[in-house]
Amino acid sequence: MSIVAVKVLSTVNAPYGTTLSAEQLASKISDPASALSFDPSVFSFFSEVDEKLQISFLDEMHVDPTIASELARKFSTLAGYPLPLARAA
């Protein structure tokens, strides 16, 4: 596992006691249903992981940045405050 994945997963998994793999998290970040269920792991990714690390993770996991940005905008609306990737293209 890469250092990027380790850093992201430690931030996302620890607060919720989850054990998501990098692949599972990448899948959730690509799924619009994550916003509908207000998935805490995805919200943690968008709100607690440094923006540069988010971008590195998306690149490493081959997640379409446009899809991730759209999902970040949905989470931003639900949370009521701006999230870094919500501003991305």
Secondary structure as GFF3:
##gff-version 3
##sequence-region A 1 89
A	DSSP	alpha_helix	3	13	.	.	.	ID=ss1
A	DSSP	three_ten_helix	14	16	.	.	.	ID=ss2
A	DSSP	alpha_helix	22	29	.	.	.	ID=ss3
A	DSSP	alpha_helix	33	36	.	.	.	ID=ss4
A	DSSP	alpha_helix	40	48	.	.	.	ID=ss5
A	DSSP	alpha_helix	51	60	.	.	.	ID=ss6
A	DSSP	alpha_helix	65	79	.	.	.	ID=ss7
A	DSSP	three_ten_helix	84	87	.	.	.	ID=ss8
###
